[in-house]
Amino acid sequence: MYKHSFEKLEVWQDSIDLVEVVYKITESFPVEERFGLTNQMRRCSVSICSNLAEGTFRLTQKDKSRFSTIAFSSTMELLN
């Protein structure tokens, strides 16, 4: 059962799966990367699902679009 409308979105569900994958992969990174690459990748992955969720609660299409754009930008940052 879904509590919020964004939980029904396949893209949001996929982004949650991505967070889990990123956390699992970064567990094996060297300790010296904990505050660098590991932190950056984790924050990017969480940003994707957070912005998708926040965008669903915005009232205007312009606001909704802005949060989708931020989620996309976080995806590109993670890929980089």
Distance bins in CASP14 RR format, pairs under 12 A and 6 or more apart:
PFRMAT RR
TARGET T0000
AUTHOR 0000-0000-0000
RMODE 2
METHOD distances of the structure
MODEL  1
1 7 0 0 0 0 1 0 0 0 0 0 0
1 8 0 0 0 0 0 1 0 0 0 0 0
2 8 1 0 1 0 0 0 0 0 0 0 0
2 9 0 0 0 0 1 0 0 0 0 0 0
2 12 0 0 0 0 0 1 0 0 0 0 0
2 13 0 0 0 0 0 1 0 0 0 0 0
2 53 0 0 0 0 0 1 0 0 0 0 0
2 56 0 0 0 0 0 1 0 0 0 0 0
3 53 0 0 0 0 0 1 0 0 0 0 0
4 12 0 0 0 0 1 0 0 0 0 0 0
4 49 0 0 0 0 0 1 0 0 0 0 0
4 52 0 0 0 0 0 1 0 0 0 0 0
4 53 1 0 0 1 0 0 0 0 0 0 0
4 54 0 0 0 0 0 1 0 0 0 0 0
4 55 0 0 0 0 0 1 0 0 0 0 0
4 56 1 0 0 1 0 0 0 0 0 0 0
4 57 0 0 0 0 1 0 0 0 0 0 0
5 12 0 0 0 0 1 0 0 0 0 0 0
5 52 0 0 0 0 0 1 0 0 0 0 0
5 53 0 0 0 0 1 0 0 0 0 0 0
5 55 0 0 0 0 0 1 0 0 0 0 0
5 56 1 0 1 0 0 0 0 0 0 0 0
5 57 0 0 0 0 1 0 0 0 0 0 0
5 58 0 0 0 0 0 1 0 0 0 0 0
5 64 0 0 0 0 0 1 0 0 0 0 0
6 12 1 0 1 0 0 0 0 0 0 0 0
6 13 0 0 0 0 1 0 0 0 0 0 0
6 15 0 0 0 0 1 0 0 0 0 0 0
6 16 0 0 0 0 0 1 0 0 0 0 0
6 49 0 0 0 0 1 0 0 0 0 0 0
6 50 0 0 0 0 0 1 0 0 0 0 0
6 51 0 0 0 0 0 1 0 0 0 0 0
6 52 1 0 0 1 0 0 0 0 0 0 0
6 53 1 0 1 0 0 0 0 0 0 0 0
6 54 0 0 0 0 1 0 0 0 0 0 0
6 55 1 0 0 1 0 0 0 0 0 0 0
6 56 1 0 1 0 0 0 0 0 0 0 0
6 57 1 0 0 1 0 0 0 0 0 0 0
6 58 0 0 0 0 0 1 0 0 0 0 0
6 64 0 0 0 0 0 1 0 0 0 0 0
6 67 0 0 0 0 0 1 0 0 0 0 0
6 68 0 0 0 0 0 1 0 0 0 0 0
6 71 0 0 0 0 0 1 0 0 0 0 0
7 13 1 0 0 1 0 0 0 0 0 0 0
7 15 0 0 0 0 0 1 0 0 0 0 0
7 16 0 0 0 0 1 0 0 0 0 0 0
7 49 0 0 0 0 0 1 0 0 0 0 0
7 52 0 0 0 0 0 1 0 0 0 0 0
7 53 0 0 0 0 1 0 0 0 0 0 0
7 56 0 0 0 0 1 0 0 0 0 0 0
8 52 0 0 0 0 0 1 0 0 0 0 0
8 53 0 0 0 0 0 1 0 0 0 0 0
8 56 0 0 0 0 1 0 0 0 0 0 0
9 15 0 0 0 0 1 0 0 0 0 0 0
9 16 0 0 0 0 0 1 0 0 0 0 0
9 48 0 0 0 0 0 1 0 0 0 0 0
9 49 0 0 0 0 1 0 0 0 0 0 0
9 52 1 0 0 1 0 0 0 0 0 0 0
9 53 0 0 0 0 1 0 0 0 0 0 0
9 55 0 0 0 0 0 1 0 0 0 0 0
9 56 1 0 0 1 0 0 0 0 0 0 0
9 64 0 0 0 0 0 1 0 0 0 0 0
9 68 0 0 0 0 0 1 0 0 0 0 0
9 71 0 0 0 0 0 1 0 0 0 0 0
10 16 0 0 0 0 0 1 0 0 0 0 0
10 17 0 0 0 0 0 1 0 0 0 0 0
10 52 0 0 0 0 0 1 0 0 0 0 0
11 17 0 0 0 0 0 1 0 0 0 0 0
11 18 0 0 0 0 0 1 0 0 0 0 0
11 48 0 0 0 0 1 0 0 0 0 0 0
11 49 0 0 0 0 1 0 0 0 0 0 0
11 51 0 0 0 0 0 1 0 0 0 0 0
11 52 1 0 0 1 0 0 0 0 0 0 0
11 53 0 0 0 0 0 1 0 0 0 0 0
11 55 0 0 0 0 0 1 0 0 0 0 0
11 56 0 0 0 0 0 1 0 0 0 0 0
11 68 0 0 0 0 1 0 0 0 0 0 0
11 71 0 0 0 0 1 0 0 0 0 0 0
11 72 0 0 0 0 0 1 0 0 0 0 0
11 75 0 0 0 0 0 1 0 0 0 0 0
12 18 0 0 0 0 0 1 0 0 0 0 0
12 19 0 0 0 0 0 1 0 0 0 0 0
12 48 0 0 0 0 1 0 0 0 0 0 0
12 49 1 0 1 0 0 0 0 0 0 0 0
12 50 0 0 0 0 1 0 0 0 0 0 0
12 51 0 0 0 0 1 0 0 0 0 0 0
12 52 1 0 1 0 0 0 0 0 0 0 0
12 53 1 0 0 1 0 0 0 0 0 0 0
12 54 0 0 0 0 0 1 0 0 0 0 0
12 55 0 0 0 0 0 1 0 0 0 0 0
12 56 0 0 0 0 1 0 0 0 0 0 0
12 67 0 0 0 0 0 1 0 0 0 0 0
12 68 0 0 0 0 0 1 0 0 0 0 0
12 71 0 0 0 0 1 0 0 0 0 0 0
13 19 0 0 0 0 0 1 0 0 0 0 0
13 20 0 0 0 0 0 1 0 0 0 0 0
13 48 0 0 0 0 0 1 0 0 0 0 0
13 49 0 0 0 0 1 0 0 0 0 0 0
13 52 0 0 0 0 1 0 0 0 0 0 0
13 53 0 0 0 0 0 1 0 0 0 0 0
14 20 0 0 0 0 0 1 0 0 0 0 0
14 21 0 0 0 0 0 1 0 0 0 0 0
14 45 0 0 0 0 0 1 0 0 0 0 0
14 48 0 0 0 0 1 0 0 0 0 0 0
14 49 0 0 0 0 1 0 0 0 0 0 0
14 52 0 0 0 0 1 0 0 0 0 0 0
14 71 0 0 0 0 0 1 0 0 0 0 0
14 75 0 0 0 0 0 1 0 0 0 0 0
15 21 0 0 0 0 0 1 0 0 0 0 0
15 22 0 0 0 0 0 1 0 0 0 0 0
15 44 0 0 0 0 0 1 0 0 0 0 0
15 45 1 0 0 1 0 0 0 0 0 0 0
15 46 0 0 0 0 1 0 0 0 0 0 0
15 47 0 0 0 0 1 0 0 0 0 0 0
15 48 1 0 1 0 0 0 0 0 0 0 0
15 49 1 1 0 0 0 0 0 0 0 0 0
15 50 0 0 0 0 1 0 0 0 0 0 0
15 51 0 0 0 0 1 0 0 0 0 0 0
15 52 1 0 0 1 0 0 0 0 0 0 0
15 53 0 0 0 0 1 0 0 0 0 0 0
15 68 0 0 0 0 0 1 0 0 0 0 0
15 71 1 0 0 1 0 0 0 0 0 0 0
15 72 0 0 0 0 0 1 0 0 0 0 0
15 74 0 0 0 0 1 0 0 0 0 0 0
15 75 0 0 0 0 1 0 0 0 0 0 0
15 78 0 0 0 0 0 1 0 0 0 0 0
16 22 0 0 0 0 0 1 0 0 0 0 0
16 23 0 0 0 0 0 1 0 0 0 0 0
16 45 0 0 0 0 1 0 0 0 0 0 0
16 46 0 0 0 0 1 0 0 0 0 0 0
16 48 0 0 0 0 1 0 0 0 0 0 0
16 49 1 0 1 0 0 0 0 0 0 0 0
16 50 0 0 0 0 0 1 0 0 0 0 0
16 52 0 0 0 0 1 0 0 0 0 0 0
16 53 0 0 0 0 1 0 0 0 0 0 0
17 23 0 0 0 0 0 1 0 0 0 0 0
17 24 0 0 0 0 0 1 0 0 0 0 0
17 45 0 0 0 0 1 0 0 0 0 0 0
17 48 0 0 0 0 0 1 0 0 0 0 0
17 49 0 0 0 0 1 0 0 0 0 0 0
18 24 0 0 0 0 0 1 0 0 0 0 0
18 25 0 0 0 0 0 1 0 0 0 0 0
18 41 0 0 0 0 0 1 0 0 0 0 0
18 42 0 0 0 0 0 1 0 0 0 0 0
18 44 0 0 0 0 1 0 0 0 0 0 0
18 45 1 0 1 0 0 0 0 0 0 0 0
18 46 0 0 0 0 1 0 0 0 0 0 0
18 47 0 0 0 0 0 1 0 0 0 0 0
18 48 1 0 0 1 0 0 0 0 0 0 0
18 49 1 0 0 1 0 0 0 0 0 0 0
18 52 0 0 0 0 0 1 0 0 0 0 0
18 71 0 0 0 0 0 1 0 0 0 0 0
18 74 0 0 0 0 0 1 0 0 0 0 0
18 75 0 0 0 0 1 0 0 0 0 0 0
18 78 0 0 0 0 1 0 0 0 0 0 0
18 79 0 0 0 0 0 1 0 0 0 0 0
19 25 0 0 0 0 0 1 0 0 0 0 0
19 26 0 0 0 0 0 1 0 0 0 0 0
19 41 0 0 0 0 0 1 0 0 0 0 0
19 42 1 0 0 1 0 0 0 0 0 0 0
19 43 0 0 0 0 0 1 0 0 0 0 0
19 44 0 0 0 0 1 0 0 0 0 0 0
19 45 1 0 1 0 0 0 0 0 0 0 0
19 46 1 0 1 0 0 0 0 0 0 0 0
19 47 0 0 0 0 1 0 0 0 0 0 0
19 48 1 0 0 1 0 0 0 0 0 0 0
19 49 1 0 0 1 0 0 0 0 0 0 0
19 50 0 0 0 0 1 0 0 0 0 0 0
19 52 0 0 0 0 0 1 0 0 0 0 0
19 74 0 0 0 0 0 1 0 0 0 0 0
19 78 0 0 0 0 0 1 0 0 0 0 0
20 26 0 0 0 0 0 1 0 0 0 0 0
20 27 0 0 0 0 0 1 0 0 0 0 0
20 42 0 0 0 0 0 1 0 0 0 0 0
20 45 0 0 0 0 1 0 0 0 0 0 0
20 46 0 0 0 0 0 1 0 0 0 0 0
20 49 0 0 0 0 0 1 0 0 0 0 0
21 27 0 0 0 0 0 1 0 0 0 0 0
21 41 0 0 0 0 0 1 0 0 0 0 0
21 42 0 0 0 0 0 1 0 0 0 0 0
21 45 0 0 0 0 1 0 0 0 0 0 0
21 48 0 0 0 0 0 1 0 0 0 0 0
21 78 0 0 0 0 0 1 0 0 0 0 0
22 28 0 0 0 0 0 1 0 0 0 0 0
22 29 0 0 0 0 0 1 0 0 0 0 0
22 37 0 0 0 0 0 1 0 0 0 0 0
22 38 0 0 0 0 1 0 0 0 0 0 0
22 39 0 0 0 0 0 1 0 0 0 0 0
22 40 0 0 0 0 0 1 0 0 0 0 0
22 41 1 0 1 0 0 0 0 0 0 0 0
22 42 1 0 1 0 0 0 0 0 0 0 0
22 43 0 0 0 0 1 0 0 0 0 0 0
22 44 1 0 0 1 0 0 0 0 0 0 0
22 45 1 0 1 0 0 0 0 0 0 0 0
22 46 0 0 0 0 1 0 0 0 0 0 0
22 47 0 0 0 0 0 1 0 0 0 0 0
22 48 0 0 0 0 1 0 0 0 0 0 0
22 49 0 0 0 0 0 1 0 0 0 0 0
22 74 0 0 0 0 0 1 0 0 0 0 0
22 75 0 0 0 0 0 1 0 0 0 0 0
22 78 1 0 0 1 0 0 0 0 0 0 0
22 79 0 0 0 0 0 1 0 0 0 0 0
23 29 0 0 0 0 0 1 0 0 0 0 0
23 38 0 0 0 0 1 0 0 0 0 0 0
23 39 0 0 0 0 0 1 0 0 0 0 0
23 41 0 0 0 0 1 0 0 0 0 0 0
23 42 1 0 0 1 0 0 0 0 0 0 0
23 43 0 0 0 0 0 1 0 0 0 0 0
23 44 0 0 0 0 0 1 0 0 0 0 0
23 45 1 0 0 1 0 0 0 0 0 0 0
23 46 0 0 0 0 1 0 0 0 0 0 0
24 38 0 0 0 0 0 1 0 0 0 0 0
24 41 0 0 0 0 0 1 0 0 0 0 0
24 42 0 0 0 0 0 1 0 0 0 0 0
24 45 0 0 0 0 0 1 0 0 0 0 0
25 33 0 0 0 0 0 1 0 0 0 0 0
25 37 0 0 0 0 0 1 0 0 0 0 0
25 38 0 0 0 0 1 0 0 0 0 0 0
25 41 1 0 0 1 0 0 0 0 0 0 0
25 42 0 0 0 0 1 0 0 0 0 0 0
25 45 0 0 0 0 1 0 0 0 0 0 0
25 78 0 0 0 0 0 1 0 0 0 0 0
26 33 0 0 0 0 1 0 0 0 0 0 0
26 34 0 0 0 0 1 0 0 0 0 0 0
26 35 0 0 0 0 0 1 0 0 0 0 0
26 36 0 0 0 0 0 1 0 0 0 0 0
26 37 1 0 0 1 0 0 0 0 0 0 0
26 38 1 0 1 0 0 0 0 0 0 0 0
26 39 0 0 0 0 1 0 0 0 0 0 0
26 40 0 0 0 0 1 0 0 0 0 0 0
26 41 1 0 1 0 0 0 0 0 0 0 0
26 42 1 0 0 1 0 0 0 0 0 0 0
26 43 0 0 0 0 0 1 0 0 0 0 0
26 44 0 0 0 0 0 1 0 0 0 0 0
26 45 0 0 0 0 1 0 0 0 0 0 0
26 46 0 0 0 0 0 1 0 0 0 0 0
26 78 0 0 0 0 0 1 0 0 0 0 0
27 33 0 0 0 0 0 1 0 0 0 0 0
27 34 0 0 0 0 0 1 0 0 0 0 0
27 38 0 0 0 0 1 0 0 0 0 0 0
27 41 0 0 0 0 0 1 0 0 0 0 0
27 42 0 0 0 0 0 1 0 0 0 0 0
28 34 0 0 0 0 0 1 0 0 0 0 0
28 37 0 0 0 0 0 1 0 0 0 0 0
28 38 0 0 0 0 1 0 0 0 0 0 0
29 35 0 0 0 0 0 1 0 0 0 0 0
29 36 0 0 0 0 1 0 0 0 0 0 0
29 37 1 0 0 1 0 0 0 0 0 0 0
29 38 1 0 1 0 0 0 0 0 0 0 0
29 39 0 0 0 0 1 0 0 0 0 0 0
29 40 0 0 0 0 0 1 0 0 0 0 0
29 41 0 0 0 0 1 0 0 0 0 0 0
29 42 0 0 0 0 0 1 0 0 0 0 0
30 36 0 0 0 0 0 1 0 0 0 0 0
30 37 0 0 0 0 1 0 0 0 0 0 0
30 38 0 0 0 0 1 0 0 0 0 0 0
31 37 0 0 0 0 0 1 0 0 0 0 0
31 38 0 0 0 0 1 0 0 0 0 0 0
32 38 0 0 0 0 1 0 0 0 0 0 0
32 39 0 0 0 0 0 1 0 0 0 0 0
33 39 0 0 0 0 1 0 0 0 0 0 0
33 40 0 0 0 0 1 0 0 0 0 0 0
33 41 0 0 0 0 1 0 0 0 0 0 0
33 42 0 0 0 0 0 1 0 0 0 0 0
34 40 0 0 0 0 0 1 0 0 0 0 0
34 41 0 0 0 0 0 1 0 0 0 0 0
34 42 0 0 0 0 0 1 0 0 0 0 0
35 41 0 0 0 0 0 1 0 0 0 0 0
35 42 0 0 0 0 0 1 0 0 0 0 0
35 43 0 0 0 0 0 1 0 0 0 0 0
36 42 0 0 0 0 1 0 0 0 0 0 0
36 43 0 0 0 0 0 1 0 0 0 0 0
36 44 0 0 0 0 0 1 0 0 0 0 0
37 43 0 0 0 0 0 1 0 0 0 0 0
37 44 0 0 0 0 0 1 0 0 0 0 0
37 77 0 0 0 0 0 1 0 0 0 0 0
37 78 0 0 0 0 0 1 0 0 0 0 0
37 80 0 0 0 0 0 1 0 0 0 0 0
38 44 0 0 0 0 0 1 0 0 0 0 0
38 45 0 0 0 0 0 1 0 0 0 0 0
39 45 0 0 0 0 0 1 0 0 0 0 0
39 46 0 0 0 0 0 1 0 0 0 0 0
40 46 0 0 0 0 0 1 0 0 0 0 0
40 47 0 0 0 0 0 1 0 0 0 0 0
40 74 0 0 0 0 0 1 0 0 0 0 0
40 77 1 0 0 1 0 0 0 0 0 0 0
40 78 0 0 0 0 1 0 0 0 0 0 0
40 80 0 0 0 0 1 0 0 0 0 0 0
41 47 0 0 0 0 0 1 0 0 0 0 0
41 48 0 0 0 0 0 1 0 0 0 0 0
41 74 0 0 0 0 0 1 0 0 0 0 0
41 75 0 0 0 0 0 1 0 0 0 0 0
41 77 0 0 0 0 1 0 0 0 0 0 0
41 78 1 0 0 1 0 0 0 0 0 0 0
41 79 0 0 0 0 0 1 0 0 0 0 0
41 80 0 0 0 0 0 1 0 0 0 0 0
42 48 0 0 0 0 0 1 0 0 0 0 0
42 74 0 0 0 0 0 1 0 0 0 0 0
42 77 0 0 0 0 0 1 0 0 0 0 0
42 78 0 0 0 0 1 0 0 0 0 0 0
43 49 0 0 0 0 0 1 0 0 0 0 0
43 50 0 0 0 0 1 0 0 0 0 0 0
43 51 0 0 0 0 0 1 0 0 0 0 0
43 74 0 0 0 0 1 0 0 0 0 0 0
43 77 0 0 0 0 1 0 0 0 0 0 0
43 78 0 0 0 0 1 0 0 0 0 0 0
44 50 0 0 0 0 0 1 0 0 0 0 0
44 51 0 0 0 0 0 1 0 0 0 0 0
44 70 0 0 0 0 0 1 0 0 0 0 0
44 71 0 0 0 0 0 1 0 0 0 0 0
44 72 0 0 0 0 0 1 0 0 0 0 0
44 73 0 0 0 0 1 0 0 0 0 0 0
44 74 1 0 1 0 0 0 0 0 0 0 0
44 75 1 0 0 1 0 0 0 0 0 0 0
44 76 0 0 0 0 1 0 0 0 0 0 0
44 77 1 0 1 0 0 0 0 0 0 0 0
44 78 1 0 1 0 0 0 0 0 0 0 0
44 79 0 0 0 0 1 0 0 0 0 0 0
44 80 0 0 0 0 1 0 0 0 0 0 0
45 51 0 0 0 0 0 1 0 0 0 0 0
45 52 0 0 0 0 0 1 0 0 0 0 0
45 71 0 0 0 0 0 1 0 0 0 0 0
45 74 1 0 0 1 0 0 0 0 0 0 0
45 75 0 0 0 0 1 0 0 0 0 0 0
45 77 0 0 0 0 1 0 0 0 0 0 0
45 78 1 0 0 1 0 0 0 0 0 0 0
45 79 0 0 0 0 0 1 0 0 0 0 0
46 52 0 0 0 0 0 1 0 0 0 0 0
46 53 0 0 0 0 0 1 0 0 0 0 0
46 71 0 0 0 0 0 1 0 0 0 0 0
46 74 0 0 0 0 1 0 0 0 0 0 0
46 75 0 0 0 0 0 1 0 0 0 0 0
46 77 0 0 0 0 0 1 0 0 0 0 0
46 78 0 0 0 0 0 1 0 0 0 0 0
47 53 0 0 0 0 0 1 0 0 0 0 0
47 54 0 0 0 0 0 1 0 0 0 0 0
47 67 0 0 0 0 0 1 0 0 0 0 0
47 70 1 0 0 1 0 0 0 0 0 0 0
47 71 1 0 0 1 0 0 0 0 0 0 0
47 72 0 0 0 0 0 1 0 0 0 0 0
47 73 0 0 0 0 1 0 0 0 0 0 0
47 74 1 0 1 0 0 0 0 0 0 0 0
47 75 0 0 0 0 1 0 0 0 0 0 0
47 76 0 0 0 0 0 1 0 0 0 0 0
47 77 0 0 0 0 1 0 0 0 0 0 0
47 78 0 0 0 0 1 0 0 0 0 0 0
48 54 0 0 0 0 0 1 0 0 0 0 0
48 55 0 0 0 0 0 1 0 0 0 0 0
48 67 0 0 0 0 0 1 0 0 0 0 0
48 68 0 0 0 0 0 1 0 0 0 0 0
48 69 0 0 0 0 0 1 0 0 0 0 0
48 70 0 0 0 0 1 0 0 0 0 0 0
48 71 1 0 1 0 0 0 0 0 0 0 0
48 72 0 0 0 0 1 0 0 0 0 0 0
48 73 0 0 0 0 1 0 0 0 0 0 0
48 74 1 0 1 0 0 0 0 0 0 0 0
48 75 1 0 1 0 0 0 0 0 0 0 0
48 76 0 0 0 0 0 1 0 0 0 0 0
48 77 0 0 0 0 1 0 0 0 0 0 0
48 78 1 0 0 1 0 0 0 0 0 0 0
48 79 0 0 0 0 0 1 0 0 0 0 0
49 55 0 0 0 0 0 1 0 0 0 0 0
49 56 0 0 0 0 0 1 0 0 0 0 0
49 67 0 0 0 0 0 1 0 0 0 0 0
49 70 0 0 0 0 0 1 0 0 0 0 0
49 71 1 0 0 1 0 0 0 0 0 0 0
49 74 0 0 0 0 1 0 0 0 0 0 0
49 75 0 0 0 0 0 1 0 0 0 0 0
49 78 0 0 0 0 0 1 0 0 0 0 0
50 56 0 0 0 0 0 1 0 0 0 0 0
50 57 0 0 0 0 0 1 0 0 0 0 0
50 67 0 0 0 0 1 0 0 0 0 0 0
50 70 0 0 0 0 1 0 0 0 0 0 0
50 71 0 0 0 0 1 0 0 0 0 0 0
50 74 0 0 0 0 1 0 0 0 0 0 0
51 57 0 0 0 0 0 1 0 0 0 0 0
51 58 0 0 0 0 0 1 0 0 0 0 0
51 63 0 0 0 0 0 1 0 0 0 0 0
51 64 0 0 0 0 0 1 0 0 0 0 0
51 65 0 0 0 0 0 1 0 0 0 0 0
51 66 0 0 0 0 1 0 0 0 0 0 0
51 67 1 0 1 0 0 0 0 0 0 0 0
51 68 1 0 0 1 0 0 0 0 0 0 0
51 69 0 0 0 0 1 0 0 0 0 0 0
51 70 1 0 1 0 0 0 0 0 0 0 0
51 71 1 0 1 0 0 0 0 0 0 0 0
51 72 0 0 0 0 1 0 0 0 0 0 0
51 73 0 0 0 0 1 0 0 0 0 0 0
51 74 1 0 0 1 0 0 0 0 0 0 0
51 75 0 0 0 0 1 0 0 0 0 0 0
51 77 0 0 0 0 0 1 0 0 0 0 0
52 58 0 0 0 0 0 1 0 0 0 0 0
52 64 0 0 0 0 0 1 0 0 0 0 0
52 67 1 0 0 1 0 0 0 0 0 0 0
52 68 1 0 0 1 0 0 0 0 0 0 0
52 69 0 0 0 0 0 1 0 0 0 0 0
52 70 0 0 0 0 1 0 0 0 0 0 0
52 71 1 0 1 0 0 0 0 0 0 0 0
52 72 0 0 0 0 1 0 0 0 0 0 0
52 74 0 0 0 0 1 0 0 0 0 0 0
52 75 0 0 0 0 0 1 0 0 0 0 0
53 64 0 0 0 0 0 1 0 0 0 0 0
53 67 0 0 0 0 1 0 0 0 0 0 0
53 68 0 0 0 0 0 1 0 0 0 0 0
53 70 0 0 0 0 0 1 0 0 0 0 0
53 71 0 0 0 0 1 0 0 0 0 0 0
54 63 0 0 0 0 1 0 0 0 0 0 0
54 64 0 0 0 0 1 0 0 0 0 0 0
54 66 0 0 0 0 1 0 0 0 0 0 0
54 67 1 0 1 0 0 0 0 0 0 0 0
54 68 0 0 0 0 0 1 0 0 0 0 0
54 70 0 0 0 0 1 0 0 0 0 0 0
54 71 0 0 0 0 1 0 0 0 0 0 0
55 61 0 0 0 0 0 1 0 0 0 0 0
55 62 0 0 0 0 0 1 0 0 0 0 0
55 63 1 0 0 1 0 0 0 0 0 0 0
55 64 1 0 1 0 0 0 0 0 0 0 0
55 65 0 0 0 0 1 0 0 0 0 0 0
55 66 1 0 0 1 0 0 0 0 0 0 0
55 67 1 1 0 0 0 0 0 0 0 0 0
55 68 1 0 0 1 0 0 0 0 0 0 0
55 69 0 0 0 0 0 1 0 0 0 0 0
55 70 0 0 0 0 1 0 0 0 0 0 0
55 71 0 0 0 0 1 0 0 0 0 0 0
56 63 0 0 0 0 0 1 0 0 0 0 0
56 64 1 0 0 1 0 0 0 0 0 0 0
56 65 0 0 0 0 0 1 0 0 0 0 0
56 67 0 0 0 0 1 0 0 0 0 0 0
56 68 0 0 0 0 1 0 0 0 0 0 0
56 71 0 0 0 0 0 1 0 0 0 0 0
57 63 0 0 0 0 1 0 0 0 0 0 0
57 64 0 0 0 0 1 0 0 0 0 0 0
57 67 0 0 0 0 1 0 0 0 0 0 0
58 64 1 0 1 0 0 0 0 0 0 0 0
58 65 0 0 0 0 1 0 0 0 0 0 0
58 66 1 0 0 1 0 0 0 0 0 0 0
58 67 1 0 0 1 0 0 0 0 0 0 0
58 68 0 0 0 0 1 0 0 0 0 0 0
58 70 0 0 0 0 0 1 0 0 0 0 0
59 67 0 0 0 0 0 1 0 0 0 0 0
60 66 0 0 0 0 1 0 0 0 0 0 0
60 67 0 0 0 0 0 1 0 0 0 0 0
61 67 0 0 0 0 0 1 0 0 0 0 0
61 68 0 0 0 0 0 1 0 0 0 0 0
62 68 0 0 0 0 0 1 0 0 0 0 0
62 69 0 0 0 0 0 1 0 0 0 0 0
63 69 0 0 0 0 0 1 0 0 0 0 0
63 70 0 0 0 0 0 1 0 0 0 0 0
64 70 0 0 0 0 0 1 0 0 0 0 0
64 71 0 0 0 0 0 1 0 0 0 0 0
65 71 0 0 0 0 0 1 0 0 0 0 0
65 72 0 0 0 0 0 1 0 0 0 0 0
66 72 0 0 0 0 0 1 0 0 0 0 0
66 73 0 0 0 0 0 1 0 0 0 0 0
67 73 0 0 0 0 0 1 0 0 0 0 0
67 74 0 0 0 0 0 1 0 0 0 0 0
68 74 0 0 0 0 0 1 0 0 0 0 0
68 75 0 0 0 0 0 1 0 0 0 0 0
69 75 0 0 0 0 0 1 0 0 0 0 0
69 76 0 0 0 0 0 1 0 0 0 0 0
70 76 0 0 0 0 0 1 0 0 0 0 0
70 77 0 0 0 0 0 1 0 0 0 0 0
71 77 0 0 0 0 0 1 0 0 0 0 0
71 78 0 0 0 0 0 1 0 0 0 0 0
72 78 0 0 0 0 0 1 0 0 0 0 0
72 79 0 0 0 0 0 1 0 0 0 0 0
73 79 0 0 0 0 0 1 0 0 0 0 0
73 80 0 0 0 0 0 1 0 0 0 0 0
74 80 0 0 0 0 0 1 0 0 0 0 0
END
